[in-house]
Amino acid sequence: MQIKWSDIQEIAIGLSEAHPDIDPQWISFPDLHKKICSLDNFMDDPKNSNEKILEAIQMAWMDELE
């Protein structure tokens, strides 16, 4: 399944599986953006993200760890 910026929950799950050693609470948005774009099934334009989307993904990733 291909994921896009709007697939917040799927991105969060992918990040938690790909980077179990990272605490998403402390990740910078540029680093988060890089990690999202490098997910195998991420198929969206890297330029289509914004701070609001990245913040939502970061929050969902933190929820995944709880």
N, C-alpha and C positions, 0 to 999 in steps of 0.2 A: 504494500500500500504506500503510495506516495503521500508525503505530508507537506503542508504549506504553512505559512505564518499563522493562518487562522486556526490551525489544529493544535491549540495550546496544550491540551492534555496529552496528546500523542507525542509532542515534542518533549514535554516534561518526562514522560516515561522513557523515551529514547535516551535522554540525557542522563537519567538516573541509572540506566543500564550500562551506558557507555562510559560513564565517569563516576563510579561508586565512591571514589576517593575524594571527590570534591564536595565541599560544603557550599551549596548555592547561595547561601546568605551573604557570602563574602566575595562572590565573583563579580568582576567588572562587566559592564554592558558590552564593551568591545570584545572581551574574552568570551562572554556568553554568545555573542553573535557568531564568532568564529566556530565555536563548538556546535552550534545549531546548524550552520551551513555545512559542516563536515559530517553530519549524520548521514548514513548510507541512503536512507529513503527520503531525505529532504530534497524536494524538487521545486523550489520557488526562487524568485528573483531576490538575491541578497539585499538589493536596494529597497525592497518593499517593507522592510521592518521599520519600527520607530520605538521610541522610549516606552510608550504605553504597552506595546506588544511584548517587548523584552521584559518589562516589569511583570506582566501577567505570566509569562513563561517562568520567570524566576520564582514567583509565588507558588505556581503549580508544582514546580520542581521541589520546593521546600515541603509542600504538602505530601508529595510522593514519599519523602523520607520519613514522615511521621507514622 
